[in-house]
């Protein structure tokens, strides 16, 4: 089961996240998501646990628990939704053929 972990302190690394969840069972992977530009933590991560019962127990026990001074927001991860790409030009959705004159 893939678990979303939010409100993570910027001082927590992937190994510390893994250790916190290993108290509840086997952990396949643990990752803190990093900002591409700055290389710093984005304040959330994901933990993958192969045993669903252990994962649900971890969610129940870790949700609201403090880790390095911040209460974690822990729940089952939802699939990433496809979102439209943002455009940063001034076109505002018009194509080149619909310019006003």
C-alpha positions in Angstrom: 0.0 0.0 0.0 1.3 3.5 -0.9 1.0 5.9 2.0 1.0 9.7 1.8 2.8 11.5 4.6 2.2 15.3 4.8 3.3 18.1 7.0 6.7 16.6 7.3 9.4 18.8 8.9 12.0 20.0 6.5 14.7 18.4 8.7 13.4 14.8 8.2 15.2 12.7 5.6 14.0 9.5 3.8 15.9 7.2 6.2 14.2 8.8 9.3 10.8 8.5 7.6 11.5 4.8 6.9 12.5 4.2 10.5 9.3 5.8 11.9 7.1 3.5 9.8 9.2 0.3 10.3 7.9 0.2 13.8 4.6 -1.0 12.3 6.0 -3.5 9.8 8.0 -4.0 6.6 8.7 -0.9 4.5 9.5 -1.4 0.8 10.4 2.2 0.2 10.3 5.6 1.8 10.9 8.9 0.1 10.8 12.6 1.0 9.9 14.6 -2.1 12.5 17.3 -2.9 12.1 20.5 -4.8 13.8 20.3 -8.2 15.1 23.9 -8.1 16.3 24.3 -4.5 17.0 20.7 -3.6 15.1 21.1 -0.3 12.2 19.1 1.1 8.8 20.0 -0.1 7.3 18.9 3.2 5.7 15.6 2.2 6.7 12.1 1.2 5.5 8.6 0.5 6.0 5.3 2.2 5.3 1.9 0.5 4.4 -1.0 2.7 3.7 -4.4 1.1 1.4 -5.7 3.9 -2.0 -3.9 3.8 -2.9 -4.7 7.4 0.5 -3.3 8.7 0.0 -0.3 6.4 -3.4 0.5 7.8 -2.1 0.1 11.3 0.8 2.5 10.5 -1.7 5.1 9.1 -3.9 4.9 12.2 -0.9 5.2 14.5 1.2 7.8 12.6 -1.6 10.2 11.7 -1.2 13.2 14.1 2.0 11.8 15.6 4.8 14.4 15.9 8.0 13.8 14.1 10.7 16.4 14.7 8.2 18.9 16.1 5.4 18.6 13.5 2.2 16.5 13.6 2.1 14.2 10.5 -0.8 14.0 8.2 -0.9 10.4 7.1 -3.4 8.6 4.8 -3.6 6.2 1.9 -2.1 7.8 -1.2 -4.4 8.5 -4.1 -3.4 8.1 -7.7 -1.9 11.2 -9.3 -4.5 13.0 -11.3 -3.8 14.2 -14.7 -3.9 18.0 -14.6 -3.6 20.4 -17.6 -0.3 22.0 -18.0 -0.1 25.6 -16.9 0.9 28.1 -19.5 3.0 31.1 -18.5 2.6 33.2 -21.6 0.1 36.0 -22.1 -1.8 34.0 -24.7 -4.6 33.2 -22.2 -5.8 30.2 -24.2 -6.1 31.9 -27.6 -4.2 30.4 -30.5 -2.3 32.5 -33.0 -5.2 32.6 -35.4 -7.7 34.2 -33.1 -5.9 37.5 -32.3 -8.1 40.5 -32.1 -7.4 43.4 -34.5 
